[in-house]
């Protein structure tokens, strides 16, 4: 995705120092722009130009960064892309406002689509964007409720339902669907892209959770072990709750029920040791690989009729990449 196009929507008038310079902070830290790239590649694979897809990709990147700012506050995270999080640098009130600003700014490129795509297709994209944002915040609400109520009776299906909403809709499902909308002018079955996007996004999220435990800090860009500190119910933690002895389960409930600032290094170390002892990390790797295999199968359904192209090959190559990345 063109960084120039993104910056154009981050150059409004004053007050620059209080809002817009800060809104550019997370985007300027880099990142892979996975969601934007997926949107553009899907559109081009279906015959659209990059120019026809760029506004939708920029909008998605802006909303993604809005979610990151707010997620970091909600999770009590300390690091994002190798630097302190927004709320640690500037305080919670300013960070909340910056996240709000990024969310509002994400509407501008979607509205600007009208000049390139016409009113009808612009409205369809806005409808898809509304559903994506709604699914995402519902998924976040589910995860926050698990931590608030110290949920311990969870199954794999609960986790997959949560990440379908929280992660998959805006990371993979929406980019694929909106790209197909643009490329075909709304003449394609979008359900095929929902299935591909779910399996791809689920594999991506589980690998992200794994990297939070075993990844290289310099490459991962976030706090290693942060999910345990935050009490997140990852697939590994859910597996541990299922496999733990009665005594271990009592201790897990106690530690997971603590506020982040009350957890100790010994608490986190103990959970990490239990994850290894019960094979939870290897279990999650196997699930991620299975989901990636399902994504490859659904790719054939969603994109098989398209001619070979660089973008089609890129979309297919994303499947092994999401579980092989470090």
ABEGO torsion letter per residue (X at the ends): XBAAAAAAAAABBOBAAAAAAAAAAAAAAEEAGAAAAAAAAAAAAAGBBAAAAAAAAAAAAAAAAAAAAAAAAAAGBABBGGBBBAAAAAEAAAAAAAAAAAAAAAAAAAAAAAAAAEAAAAAAAAAAAAAAAAAAAAAAAAAAAAAAAGBABBBAAAAAAAAAAAAAAAAAAAAAAAAAAAAAGGBBBAAAAAAAAAAAAAAAAAAAAAAAAABBAAAAGBBBGAAAAAGBBBAAAAAAAAABBAAAAAAAAAAAABBAAABBAAAAAAAAAAAAAAGAAAAAAAAAAAAAAAAAAAAAAAAAABBBBAAAAAAAAAAAAAAABX
